[in-house]
Amino acid sequence: MPNHRTPDTCSGCQVELHDLNWFPGDRRKSKKMCKRCTTQAYKARRQENPQYWRDATRASNWKLRLGVLAAYGNACQCCGETEQAFLTIDHVNNDGKQHRAAVRGGSNGVYRWLRDRGYPKDGFQLLCRNCNWAKYTEGQCPHSIARQQIII
């Protein structure tokens, strides 16, 4: 028996739904709204309770950050600092500016990029902000200079 199913239409504006105007995730959920109506509904929900969405976003970003810190050892690779507020990702090859511009989204964009690629160890390390700043301004952290002098 042939399928005489009528095309799906948006429940908001009644436009016919096809691949170009319907989010793939919405097709899986059988949501019958075009991209424009879905975006409008999303914006309306955010405007109804902006504090909830700010808190939810902040919590999600913090969880993402904690995952990155855990994946890279929860301690500065130079001095051993473990206070999470002080820890940051260091681009070993000093290409952080270019990387942040490429991935967009600031530090959270970098964290998502690292997470999505399985937290690559090559080219990234965890440093405290002091060690990272010293590496940036002086080319080397005072802790590593002191360790080299002790070895010599």
N, C-alpha and C positions, 0 to 999 in steps of 0.2 A: 504494500500500500504506500503510495507516495506521500511525502511529508508536505502538507500544505500549511505549514506554520507561517503566520504573518510575521513580518519583521518586528523586532523589539523597538519600542519608542520610549523616549525619556519621560519619566513621570512628572517632571517639572515643566518642560517646554513643549513636549509632544513631538520633538524632532526625531527622525528615524536614527537609530543607533547603528554604527558600523565601526570598524577598527580604528578609524582616525579620530573619532570623537568620544571614545569610551575607554576609560582606564582599564588595563588588563586585569588588575586586581578586582575591579568591580564586576567584570564578567564572571570571574570565579565565584563571587559571592552572589551572583544573580541580582546585583543592584542595577536598577533600571533608571540611571541618571547619566546624562551626557557630562563631558568634562566641565563645561561652563557651569551647569547647575550644581555639580559636585563641589566645585571650587567656591561657588557662592554660599552653599550650605556650610562648608567648612569655615569660611570667614565669619559667617553669622554665629556659629557655635563659639568661635574664639572671642567674638565681641560680647557675647552674653556673659561670659565669666573670664575676663582677662587674667585675673589673679590666679585662677586655677591653672590656666595654660602656662603662665610664667613659672609657677611652682613645678608643674609637670616637666617642662622643658629643662629647668634647672636641675631637677632630680635625675632626669635622663642623662644630661651632660655629665653630672658628677659620677654617675654609675659607669659611664663610658670611660671617664678619666681614671677611676679606680681600677678598672680592668686593664688599662694600658700600664699603669704603675705596677700592678701585680705581675703582668707579663714581662716587665723589664727589671724585676727584682725588688721593688719597693725601697731602694736605697741608692744614694748617689754613688756612682762608680768611682768617684775621685776621693771623697772624704767620708763616705759612709752615712751621711745624714739620712734619717728615715722619716722626718716630719713631712707628711703628705702635702701640706700647703707650700713647702719649699721646693718640691721636686718638679722637674720639667724634662721634656724630651729634648735631647741634643742631637743635631745632625752632625755626625762625626766629620763629614767632609766639608762642613761649613757652607752647605747649600740650602739652609733652612728658608731663607727669604724666597728663593726660586720655588722651593717645594710648596710653601704655604700659598704662593700665588697660583701655582698649578692646581692644587687640590681645592682651593677656596674654602671659606668657612672658618678661617683662623685656626686656633689650636684644636677646636672640636673637629674641624675638617681633617686635620692631621691625625687626630685620634681615630676617627672613622676609617681613614685610609689605612692606618696601621692595623686596626682590627680586621678590616676586610681582606687584608693580605696575610693574616696569620701572625702578626707581630714580628716582622722580620728583624733579626738581630744585626744583620749586615747594614751598616750605615747609620744606626741609631743607638743611643745609649741614654740612660737616665742620669741626670746631673741635678744637683741642687742649683737654685738660682744664682748663688754666689759663685760656684765653680763655673757655671755656664757663662756668666757675665765676665769672669776673669779670662776664660778661654776666648771669648769674643773680643775683649778689649786688649788683652796682653798676648794673646796667641797661645797661652798655656796657663793652667791653674797654679796658684802658689803651692797647693798641696803636692802636685806632681813635681814641681821644681824642688821642693824640700825633700821629697823621696829620692830624687836623683842625686842630690848632694849627700845624703846619708849613704847611698850605695857607693859613691866615689870615695 
